[in-house]
Amino acid sequence: MSKPSRKSTTTFAFLGALILAALTGAGCDVGPKYHTPTVQTPAAYKEVTPQNAKDIDNWKAAQPSDAVMRGNWWEVFNDPELNQLEEQATKANQSIASAAASFMAARAMVKEARSQLFPTVSVSPSITWERQSSNLKIFSTGTGTGTGTGTGGTGTSAAGAYTDYSLPFDATWVPDLWGKVRNTIKSNAYAAQASAADLANTRLSIQVEVAVDYFELRSEDSLSQLLGTTVKAYSDSLNLNRTLFQTGIQNDEAVAQAETQYESTQAQYTNVGILRAQYEHAIAMLTGQPASTFSIPVKPLEEPTPPIPFGVPSELLQRRPDIAASERLVAQANAQIGIARSAYFPTLTLSASGGFESSSISNWFSWPSRFWSVGPSLAETIFDAGLRKATVEQYRAQYDETVANYRQTVLAAFQGVEDQLAALRILSEEIQQQDTAVKSAQRNLDVATDRYRLGIDPYLNVITAQTTLLTNQQTIVTLKEQQAVAAAQLIEAIGGGWTTGQMPSAAAVASATP
């Protein structure tokens, strides 16, 4: 076995120095350092004043020890059937499944980027049977060309067949001297974190939509119960007027009026079934079940709206998954500027190849059959007509765009909370006022009925009083539905039970396990 020559030793020393320089330079990062964009955060919500907090019984400022909004937030409504539907939606909803798959794809992209930090090694073994042309001349001396008649050389035929056994290994490594790969990893990791926050936001949106549809369905049940009771009362009134007409005490006009009121109210009672069926079908889809085999038992909306711990504005940035996703996109855009900047600097490629090659299988893996080549190459763009500069400007502009989108998302979040707080405050006052109106309408009906039975007033006064009472009763059912929906939407506006601590870290999204 021959010893390595001095030339080979010098070459390996030179390559070793290049590799050491590449490893040492790998700590250089030409990308800008990331800082979370500043946003204006109010000290308190506009709707939360001492007087409002005192008057509205379903408001509650969250305390540090308050755990009511952690985990399954829908449990604050104390409805077992809603709890079951939310669990089904969380597990079986296809929009959530799609967002989860998107997150897993984003995680895979982080691993793809990380693989670029390491060398690429390939092998391509081959066995080739070859016969050259008999008309191919090989010259032993002189200046002749391979296939012509040269001067001063003697040509011999290259005819003959042989077998080429080859086992080459190739290795290529592009050291990350300027942070292009590391910024790509950061960019993909931030994108994966944004995808995780999008998954949380999708999950929250679906869960709130289930709650909203459920409350609207229960409101239809309450309305159905109200109209059913009213139809029964109107039926009794119609029978009474028919009896009075048959005995000659009343005329047929009162009977016709009673019949009209009864039939029209019965039509309203029947019509309630349309919306209820649609809400039931919507809940079936949200829970991942076919509408044809899904049903929810009838039960009026009776539970009062629970207190919702909304916290303070400064907490909103950590509680809203859409804000977290938007902020991670800003970080991703910042990393992409570093990727674009790295194009200004040269690219070092370290390549090596080697293996065994022989025309005889018995000598294929012998030491004389070895071959190898190794060497670095450096590439640098000298002129690109401003392409790199324009690319950097593009990513800087996109970064500014994501910052603006982030701040807009924060403003929209504050708007959403204020909207629902205002809705709950106003609805709470309106329900109290409507309760009084219902009691007054009932008293007016009692008086009108007594006066009709005494023969003082016509039956039209009773119908007017009954219609007024029903209208006010329907209004309060609608107001309670709106209050329950606003409570669910307030939970969505404050992020449910989610916090940024639940978002996976950049290292976690690149880990081997989900």
C-alpha positions as CSV (number, residue, x, y, z in Angstrom):
1,M,0.0,0.0,0.0
2,S,1.5,3.3,-1.0
3,K,1.9,6.2,1.3
4,P,0.1,9.6,0.6
5,S,2.4,11.9,-1.3
6,R,3.6,15.3,0.0
7,K,1.3,16.9,-2.6
8,S,-1.7,15.1,-1.3
9,T,-0.8,16.0,2.3
10,T,-0.6,19.7,1.3
11,T,-4.0,19.4,-0.5
12,F,-5.7,17.9,2.6
13,A,-4.2,20.6,4.8
14,F,-5.5,23.3,2.5
15,L,-9.0,21.7,2.5
16,G,-8.9,21.4,6.2
17,A,-8.1,25.1,6.5
18,L,-11.1,25.9,4.2
19,I,-13.5,23.7,6.2
20,L,-12.3,25.3,9.5
21,A,-12.8,28.7,8.0
22,A,-16.3,27.7,6.8
23,L,-17.2,26.4,10.3
24,T,-15.9,29.5,11.9
25,G,-17.7,31.8,9.5
26,A,-20.9,30.0,10.0
27,G,-21.7,32.2,12.9
28,C,-22.1,35.2,10.6
29,D,-25.7,36.3,10.1
30,V,-26.4,39.3,7.8
31,G,-30.1,39.4,8.6
32,P,-31.7,42.2,10.8
33,K,-32.3,41.5,14.4
34,Y,-36.0,40.9,15.2
35,H,-38.0,43.1,17.6
36,T,-41.7,42.7,18.2
37,P,-43.5,45.7,16.8
38,T,-44.9,48.1,19.3
39,V,-48.6,48.7,19.5
40,Q,-50.7,51.1,21.4
41,T,-52.5,49.3,24.3
42,P,-55.2,51.1,26.2
43,A,-55.1,51.0,30.0
44,A,-58.7,49.9,30.3
45,Y,-61.7,49.0,28.2
46,K,-63.9,51.9,27.4
47,E,-67.1,50.0,28.4
48,V,-65.7,49.0,31.8
49,T,-66.5,51.8,34.1
50,P,-67.2,51.4,37.9
51,Q,-70.9,52.1,37.3
52,N,-71.2,49.6,34.5
53,A,-69.3,46.9,36.4
54,K,-71.7,47.5,39.3
55,D,-74.9,47.5,37.2
56,I,-74.2,44.6,34.8
57,D,-74.3,41.3,36.7
58,N,-72.7,39.2,33.9
59,W,-69.4,41.2,33.9
60,K,-66.4,40.0,35.7
61,A,-62.8,41.1,35.6
62,A,-60.5,38.1,35.6
63,Q,-58.2,37.8,38.6
64,P,-54.8,36.1,38.5
65,S,-56.2,33.1,40.3
66,D,-59.3,32.8,38.2
67,A,-59.2,29.6,36.2
68,V,-62.8,29.7,34.8
69,M,-61.6,30.5,31.3
70,R,-58.8,27.9,31.1
71,G,-59.3,24.8,29.2
72,N,-62.9,24.1,28.1
73,W,-64.3,27.6,28.2
74,W,-67.8,26.5,27.3
75,E,-68.3,24.8,30.6
76,V,-69.0,28.3,32.1
77,F,-72.5,28.0,30.6
78,N,-73.2,24.9,32.7
79,D,-75.0,23.0,29.9
80,P,-74.1,19.3,29.6
81,E,-75.4,19.0,26.1
82,L,-73.4,22.0,24.9
83,N,-70.3,20.4,26.6
84,Q,-70.9,17.2,24.6
85,L,-71.3,19.1,21.3
86,E,-68.2,21.1,21.8
87,E,-66.2,18.0,22.5
88,Q,-67.5,16.3,19.3
89,A,-66.7,19.4,17.3
90,T,-63.2,19.7,18.7
91,K,-62.5,16.0,17.7
92,A,-64.4,15.6,14.4
93,N,-64.7,19.0,12.8
94,Q,-63.1,18.9,9.3
95,S,-62.0,22.6,9.3
96,I,-60.0,21.9,12.5
97,A,-58.6,18.7,10.9
98,S,-57.6,20.7,7.8
99,A,-55.8,23.4,9.9
100,A,-54.0,20.6,11.9
101,A,-52.8,19.1,8.7
102,S,-51.6,22.5,7.5
103,F,-49.6,22.9,10.8
104,M,-48.0,19.5,10.3
105,A,-46.9,20.5,6.8
106,A,-45.4,23.7,8.2
107,R,-43.5,21.6,10.7
108,A,-42.1,19.5,7.9
109,M,-40.9,22.6,6.1
110,V,-38.8,23.5,9.1
111,K,-37.1,20.1,9.0
112,E,-36.5,20.5,5.2
113,A,-34.8,23.8,5.8
114,R,-32.7,22.4,8.7
115,S,-31.4,19.6,6.4
116,Q,-29.6,22.2,4.3
117,L,-27.1,22.7,7.2
118,F,-25.5,19.3,6.5
119,P,-23.6,17.8,3.6
120,T,-25.4,15.8,0.9
121,V,-23.9,12.4,0.3
122,S,-24.9,10.2,-2.6
123,V,-23.9,6.9,-4.1
124,S,-24.5,5.6,-7.7
125,P,-23.1,2.1,-8.2
126,S,-23.2,0.8,-11.7
127,I,-22.1,-2.1,-13.8
128,T,-21.6,-1.3,-17.5
129,W,-20.9,-3.6,-20.4
130,E,-19.3,-1.6,-23.2
131,R,-17.8,-2.3,-26.7
132,Q,-16.2,0.5,-28.6
133,S,-16.3,0.9,-32.4
134,S,-13.7,-0.9,-34.5
135,N,-13.2,2.3,-36.5
136,L,-12.1,4.2,-33.4
137,K,-8.3,4.7,-33.5
138,I,-6.1,5.3,-30.5
139,F,-2.7,6.8,-31.2
140,S,0.2,5.9,-29.0
141,T,2.5,8.8,-30.0
142,G,2.3,12.0,-32.0
143,T,-0.3,14.7,-32.1
144,G,-3.1,12.9,-33.7
145,T,-6.7,13.3,-32.7
146,G,-8.6,10.3,-31.3
147,T,-10.5,9.4,-34.4
148,G,-8.5,10.9,-37.3
149,T,-5.1,10.4,-38.9
150,G,-2.5,12.3,-36.9
151,T,1.0,13.2,-37.7
152,G,3.8,11.0,-36.3
153,G,1.5,8.6,-34.4
154,T,0.7,4.9,-34.9
155,G,-3.0,4.2,-34.7
156,T,-4.5,1.0,-33.2
157,S,-8.0,-0.2,-33.2
158,A,-10.0,0.4,-30.0
159,A,-12.3,-2.5,-30.8
160,G,-13.1,-4.8,-27.9
161,A,-15.6,-5.3,-25.2
162,Y,-15.1,-4.9,-21.5
163,T,-17.1,-4.5,-18.2
164,D,-16.9,-1.4,-16.0
165,Y,-17.6,-1.9,-12.3
166,S,-18.1,1.4,-10.6
167,L,-19.0,2.4,-7.0
168,P,-18.7,6.2,-6.7
169,F,-19.5,8.3,-3.6
170,D,-20.2,12.0,-4.0
171,A,-20.4,14.5,-1.1
172,T,-21.3,18.2,-1.4
173,W,-21.5,20.8,1.3
174,V,-22.4,24.5,1.1
175,P,-21.4,26.0,4.5
176,D,-23.9,28.6,5.8
177,L,-21.4,31.4,5.9
178,W,-23.9,34.3,5.8
179,G,-26.9,32.8,7.6
180,K,-29.1,32.1,4.6
181,V,-30.0,28.6,5.8
182,R,-30.4,29.7,9.4
183,N,-32.7,32.5,8.4
184,T,-34.6,30.0,6.2
185,I,-35.0,27.8,9.2
186,K,-36.1,30.8,11.3
187,S,-38.6,31.8,8.6
188,N,-40.1,28.4,8.4
189,A,-40.2,28.0,12.2
190,Y,-42.0,31.3,12.6
191,A,-44.4,30.2,9.8
192,A,-45.0,27.0,11.6
193,Q,-45.7,28.9,14.8
194,A,-48.2,31.1,12.9
195,S,-49.8,27.9,11.6
196,A,-50.1,26.6,15.1
197,A,-51.8,29.8,16.2
198,D,-54.1,29.6,13.1
199,L,-55.0,26.1,14.2
200,A,-55.9,27.4,17.7
201,N,-57.9,30.3,16.1
202,T,-59.8,27.9,13.8
203,R,-60.5,25.6,16.8
204,L,-61.8,28.6,18.8
205,S,-63.9,29.9,15.9
206,I,-65.5,26.5,15.4
207,Q,-66.2,26.1,19.1
208,V,-67.8,29.5,19.3
209,E,-69.9,28.9,16.2
210,V,-71.2,25.7,17.8
211,A,-72.1,27.7,20.9
212,V,-73.8,30.4,18.9
213,D,-75.8,28.0,16.8
214,Y,-76.7,26.1,19.9
215,F,-78.0,29.2,21.7
216,E,-80.0,30.2,18.6
217,L,-81.5,26.7,18.4
218,R,-82.5,26.9,22.1
219,S,-84.0,30.3,21.5
220,E,-86.1,28.8,18.8
221,D,-87.2,26.2,21.3
222,S,-88.1,29.0,23.7
223,L,-90.0,30.8,21.0
224,S,-91.8,27.5,20.1
225,Q,-92.7,27.0,23.7
226,L,-94.1,30.6,23.9
227,L,-96.1,30.3,20.7
228,G,-97.4,26.8,21.7
229,T,-98.7,28.2,25.0
230,T,-100.1,31.3,23.2
231,V,-101.9,29.1,20.6
232,K,-103.4,27.1,23.4
233,A,-104.7,30.3,25.0
234,Y,-106.0,31.7,21.8
235,S,-107.8,28.4,21.1
236,D,-109.5,28.7,24.5
237,S,-110.5,32.3,23.6
238,L,-111.9,31.1,20.3
239,N,-114.0,28.4,21.9
240,L,-115.3,30.9,24.5
241,N,-116.4,33.3,21.7
242,R,-118.0,30.5,19.8
243,T,-120.0,29.5,22.9
244,L,-121.0,33.1,23.5
245,F,-122.1,33.5,19.9
246,Q,-124.1,30.3,20.0
247,T,-125.9,31.5,23.2
248,G,-126.5,34.9,21.5
249,I,-124.4,36.9,23.9
250,Q,-121.8,37.9,21.3
251,N,-121.9,38.4,17.5
252,D,-120.0,36.6,14.8
253,E,-117.5,39.4,14.4
254,A,-115.8,38.4,17.7
255,V,-115.6,34.8,16.5
256,A,-114.0,35.8,13.2
257,Q,-111.5,38.0,15.0
258,A,-110.6,35.2,17.4
259,E,-110.3,32.7,14.5
260,T,-108.0,35.1,12.6
261,Q,-105.7,35.6,15.6
262,Y,-105.6,31.9,16.4
263,E,-104.8,30.8,12.8
264,S,-102.1,33.4,12.3
265,T,-100.4,32.6,15.5
266,Q,-100.5,28.9,14.8
267,A,-98.8,29.6,11.4
268,Q,-96.0,31.4,13.3
269,Y,-95.7,28.4,15.7
270,T,-95.3,26.1,12.7
271,N,-92.8,28.4,11.0
272,V,-90.4,28.2,14.0
273,G,-89.5,24.6,12.8
274,I,-87.7,25.9,9.8
275,L,-85.0,27.9,11.6
276,R,-84.7,25.2,14.3
277,A,-84.0,22.5,11.7
278,Q,-81.4,24.7,10.0
279,Y,-79.6,25.4,13.2
280,E,-79.6,21.7,14.0
281,H,-78.2,20.9,10.6
282,A,-75.5,23.5,11.0
283,I,-74.5,22.0,14.4
284,A,-74.3,18.5,12.8
285,M,-71.9,19.8,10.2
286,L,-69.7,21.6,12.8
287,T,-69.5,18.4,14.8
288,G,-68.5,16.3,11.8
289,Q,-71.8,14.4,11.5
290,P,-74.3,14.0,8.7
291,A,-77.4,16.1,9.2
292,S,-79.7,13.2,8.2
293,T,-78.7,11.2,11.3
294,F,-78.3,14.0,13.8
295,S,-80.8,15.4,16.2
296,I,-80.9,17.6,19.4
297,P,-83.8,17.2,21.9
298,V,-86.0,20.3,22.4
299,K,-85.2,22.4,25.4
300,P,-85.9,26.1,25.9
301,L,-83.1,28.6,26.6
302,E,-83.4,29.1,30.3
303,E,-80.0,29.3,31.8
304,P,-78.9,32.9,32.6
305,T,-75.7,34.2,30.9
306,P,-72.7,33.5,33.3
307,P,-70.1,36.1,34.2
308,I,-67.4,36.3,31.6
309,P,-63.9,37.1,32.9
310,F,-62.6,39.5,30.2
311,G,-59.4,40.7,31.9
312,V,-57.5,43.9,30.9
313,P,-56.4,45.1,27.5
314,S,-52.7,44.4,28.0
315,E,-53.5,40.7,28.3
316,L,-55.3,40.6,25.0
317,L,-52.0,40.4,23.0
318,Q,-51.2,37.1,24.8
319,R,-54.7,35.6,24.7
320,R,-55.7,36.1,21.0
321,P,-54.4,33.4,18.7
322,D,-54.9,35.5,15.6
323,I,-52.7,38.3,17.1
324,A,-50.0,35.7,17.9
325,A,-50.2,34.4,14.3
326,S,-49.9,37.9,12.9
327,E,-46.9,38.6,15.1
328,R,-45.2,35.4,14.0
329,L,-45.7,36.4,10.4
330,V,-43.8,39.7,11.1
331,A,-40.9,37.6,12.5
332,Q,-41.0,35.4,9.4
333,A,-40.9,38.5,7.1
334,N,-37.9,39.8,9.1
335,A,-36.0,36.5,8.6
336,Q,-36.7,36.7,4.9
337,I,-34.8,40.0,4.7
338,G,-31.8,38.1,6.0
339,I,-32.2,35.5,3.3
340,A,-32.3,38.2,0.6
341,R,-29.3,40.0,2.0
342,S,-27.2,36.8,1.9
343,A,-27.3,36.9,-1.9
344,Y,-24.8,39.7,-1.8
345,F,-22.0,37.4,-0.5
346,P,-20.1,34.6,-2.2
347,T,-21.2,31.0,-1.9
348,L,-18.5,28.4,-1.0
349,T,-19.1,24.8,-2.1
350,L,-17.0,21.9,-0.8
351,S,-17.2,18.8,-3.0
352,A,-15.6,15.4,-2.8
353,S,-16.0,12.2,-4.7
354,G,-14.4,8.9,-4.5
355,G,-14.9,5.2,-4.8
356,F,-13.8,2.1,-6.6
357,E,-13.7,1.3,-10.3
358,S,-12.4,-1.7,-12.2
359,S,-12.9,-3.8,-15.3
360,S,-12.8,-6.9,-13.2
361,I,-15.1,-7.8,-10.4
362,S,-12.4,-9.6,-8.6
363,N,-10.4,-6.4,-8.4
364,W,-13.4,-4.1,-7.9
365,F,-12.7,-3.3,-4.2
366,S,-8.9,-3.6,-4.2
367,W,-6.8,-0.6,-3.2
368,P,-5.5,0.2,-6.7
369,S,-9.1,0.4,-8.0
370,R,-9.7,3.5,-5.9
371,F,-10.3,7.0,-7.3
372,W,-11.1,10.3,-5.6
373,S,-11.3,14.0,-6.2
374,V,-11.9,16.8,-3.8
375,G,-11.9,20.5,-4.0
376,P,-13.7,23.8,-3.1
377,S,-15.4,26.2,-5.4
378,L,-16.4,29.8,-4.9
379,A,-19.3,31.5,-6.7
380,E,-20.1,35.2,-6.6
381,T,-22.5,37.2,-8.7
382,I,-20.7,40.2,-10.2
383,F,-23.6,41.8,-12.1
384,D,-27.3,41.2,-11.8
385,A,-28.7,44.6,-13.0
386,G,-30.0,45.4,-9.5
387,L,-31.8,42.1,-8.9
388,R,-30.5,41.5,-5.4
389,K,-31.2,45.1,-4.3
390,A,-34.7,44.9,-5.6
391,T,-35.2,41.6,-3.8
392,V,-34.1,43.1,-0.5
393,E,-36.4,46.1,-1.0
394,Q,-39.3,43.7,-1.8
395,Y,-38.8,41.8,1.5
396,R,-38.5,45.0,3.4
397,A,-41.7,46.2,2.0
398,Q,-43.4,42.9,2.8
399,Y,-42.1,43.2,6.4
400,D,-43.6,46.7,6.7
401,E,-46.9,45.2,5.3
402,T,-46.9,42.4,8.0
403,V,-46.2,45.0,10.7
404,A,-49.2,47.1,9.5
405,N,-51.4,43.9,9.4
406,Y,-50.3,43.0,12.9
407,R,-51.2,46.4,14.3
408,Q,-54.5,46.3,12.4
409,T,-55.2,42.8,13.9
410,V,-54.6,44.2,17.4
411,L,-56.9,47.2,16.7
412,A,-59.6,44.8,15.4
413,A,-59.2,42.7,18.6
414,F,-59.8,45.7,20.9
415,Q,-62.8,46.6,18.7
416,G,-64.2,43.1,19.0
417,V,-64.0,43.1,22.8
418,E,-65.5,46.6,23.1
419,D,-68.3,45.6,20.8
420,Q,-69.3,42.6,22.9
421,L,-68.9,44.4,26.2
422,A,-71.2,47.2,24.9
423,A,-73.7,44.6,23.6
424,L,-73.8,42.8,27.0
425,R,-74.2,46.1,28.9
426,I,-77.0,47.4,26.7
427,L,-78.7,44.0,26.4
428,S,-78.6,43.6,30.2
429,E,-80.4,47.0,30.6
430,E,-82.8,46.3,27.8
431,I,-83.8,42.9,29.2
432,Q,-84.6,44.5,32.6
433,Q,-86.7,47.1,30.8
434,Q,-88.4,44.5,28.6
435,D,-89.3,42.4,31.7
436,T,-91.2,45.4,33.0
437,A,-92.9,45.8,29.6
438,V,-94.0,42.2,29.6
439,K,-95.5,42.6,33.1
440,S,-97.3,45.8,32.0
441,A,-98.6,44.0,28.9
442,Q,-99.9,41.2,31.0
443,R,-101.7,43.6,33.3
444,N,-103.2,45.3,30.3
445,L,-104.5,42.0,28.9
446,D,-106.0,41.1,32.3
447,V,-107.9,44.4,32.4
448,A,-109.1,44.1,28.7
449,T,-110.3,40.6,29.3
450,D,-112.3,41.6,32.4
451,R,-113.9,44.5,30.6
452,Y,-114.8,42.3,27.7
453,R,-116.4,39.7,29.9
454,L,-118.4,42.5,31.6
455,G,-119.6,43.7,28.2
456,I,-117.9,47.1,28.5
457,D,-115.4,46.8,25.6
458,P,-115.4,44.9,22.4
459,Y,-113.3,41.8,21.8
460,L,-111.0,43.8,19.6
461,N,-109.5,45.3,22.7
462,V,-108.6,41.9,24.0
463,I,-107.0,40.9,20.7
464,T,-104.9,44.1,20.8
465,A,-103.8,43.4,24.3
466,Q,-103.0,39.8,23.5
467,T,-100.9,40.8,20.4
468,T,-99.0,43.4,22.5
469,L,-98.2,40.8,25.2
470,L,-97.0,38.3,22.6
471,T,-94.8,40.8,20.8
472,N,-93.2,41.8,24.1
473,Q,-92.7,38.2,25.1
474,Q,-91.1,37.4,21.7
475,T,-88.8,40.4,22.1
476,I,-87.5,39.2,25.5
477,V,-86.8,35.8,24.0
478,T,-84.8,37.4,21.2
479,L,-82.9,39.7,23.7
480,K,-81.9,36.7,25.8
481,E,-80.7,34.9,22.7
482,Q,-78.6,37.9,21.8
483,Q,-77.2,38.1,25.3
484,A,-76.1,34.4,25.2
485,V,-74.6,34.9,21.7
486,A,-72.8,38.1,22.8
487,A,-71.3,36.2,25.8
488,A,-70.0,33.5,23.5
489,Q,-68.6,36.1,21.1
490,L,-67.0,37.9,24.0
491,I,-65.2,34.7,24.9
492,E,-64.0,34.5,21.3
493,A,-62.9,38.1,21.3
494,I,-60.7,37.6,24.4
495,G,-59.2,34.4,23.0
496,G,-61.1,31.8,24.9
497,G,-58.8,29.9,27.3
498,W,-55.8,30.2,24.9
499,T,-52.5,31.9,25.7
500,T,-49.3,32.3,23.8
501,G,-47.7,29.9,26.3
502,Q,-49.6,27.1,24.4
503,M,-48.0,28.0,21.1
504,P,-45.1,25.7,20.4
505,S,-41.6,27.1,20.5
506,A,-39.4,27.4,17.4
507,A,-37.4,24.4,18.7
508,A,-40.6,22.4,19.3
509,V,-41.9,22.8,15.7
510,A,-38.6,21.3,14.4
511,S,-38.6,18.4,16.8
512,A,-39.1,14.8,15.6
513,T,-42.4,14.3,17.5
514,P,-45.6,16.3,16.9
